[in-house]
Amino acid sequence: MLKEKYEKWTKDFMNSWKDLDWKRTLELLAKDVAYYENPIDKPCSNFEEVTNLWNVVADNQKEIEYQFEIVAFNEETCIVNW
């Protein structure tokens, strides 16, 4: 059941990205999210940084295709590779 919940959230997140609807994408994130644009970089330090990152998606990305795999999860955390 928990994995299905994370799969639904991931699909909603990825579809909002694919639709270039960055506002909908941001609505799916908690304000205290640890958001990593790249797994080897430091996460965004606050939600304003996440917003600044995502509000240029529609300008910089087109024809988005994606696949994802839930790598690990528990009640508090889900790690997704896409």
C-alpha positions as CSV (number, residue, x, y, z in Angstrom):
1,M,0.0,0.0,0.0
2,L,2.8,2.5,0.9
3,K,4.7,1.8,-2.3
4,E,1.5,2.4,-4.4
5,K,1.1,5.8,-2.6
6,Y,4.7,6.8,-3.5
7,E,4.2,5.6,-7.1
8,K,1.0,7.7,-7.4
9,W,2.8,10.8,-6.0
10,T,5.8,10.2,-8.4
11,K,3.5,9.9,-11.4
12,D,1.6,13.1,-10.4
13,F,5.0,14.9,-9.9
14,M,6.4,13.6,-13.2
15,N,3.2,14.4,-15.2
16,S,3.1,17.9,-13.9
17,W,6.7,18.3,-15.0
18,K,5.9,16.8,-18.4
19,D,3.0,19.2,-18.7
20,L,5.4,22.0,-17.9
21,D,3.2,23.0,-15.0
22,W,5.8,24.0,-12.5
23,K,3.2,25.5,-10.1
24,R,1.4,22.1,-9.9
25,T,4.8,20.5,-9.4
26,L,5.6,22.7,-6.5
27,E,2.2,22.0,-4.9
28,L,3.3,18.4,-4.6
29,L,6.3,19.2,-2.5
30,A,6.4,19.9,1.2
31,K,7.8,23.3,2.1
32,D,10.6,21.7,4.1
33,V,11.6,19.3,1.2
34,A,15.2,18.3,0.8
35,Y,15.3,18.7,-2.9
36,Y,18.3,17.5,-4.9
37,E,18.4,18.5,-8.6
38,N,21.4,16.2,-8.9
39,P,22.3,13.5,-6.3
40,I,25.9,14.6,-6.0
41,D,24.9,18.3,-5.3
42,K,23.8,19.8,-2.1
43,P,20.0,20.0,-1.8
44,C,18.2,23.3,-2.2
45,S,18.5,25.1,1.1
46,N,14.9,26.4,1.2
47,F,11.7,26.3,-0.7
48,E,12.5,29.6,-2.4
49,E,15.5,27.9,-4.1
50,V,13.3,25.0,-5.2
51,T,10.8,27.5,-6.6
52,N,13.5,29.4,-8.5
53,L,14.8,26.2,-9.9
54,W,11.4,25.0,-11.1
55,N,9.9,28.2,-12.4
56,V,12.3,28.0,-15.5
57,V,11.3,24.5,-16.4
58,A,8.8,25.6,-19.1
59,D,11.4,27.9,-20.6
60,N,14.2,25.3,-20.7
61,Q,12.6,21.9,-21.2
62,K,10.4,20.5,-23.9
63,E,9.0,17.1,-24.9
64,I,9.8,15.5,-21.6
65,E,9.8,11.7,-21.4
66,Y,10.5,9.9,-18.2
67,Q,10.8,6.6,-16.5
68,F,11.2,6.1,-12.7
69,E,12.0,3.4,-10.2
70,I,11.3,3.6,-6.5
71,V,14.7,2.6,-5.0
72,A,13.8,2.5,-1.3
73,F,11.1,3.8,1.0
74,N,9.7,3.7,4.5
75,E,7.0,5.7,6.3
76,E,8.9,9.0,6.1
77,T,11.2,8.8,3.0
78,C,11.0,7.7,-0.5
79,I,14.0,7.6,-2.8
80,V,13.1,7.7,-6.5
81,N,15.5,7.3,-9.5
82,W,14.2,8.9,-12.7
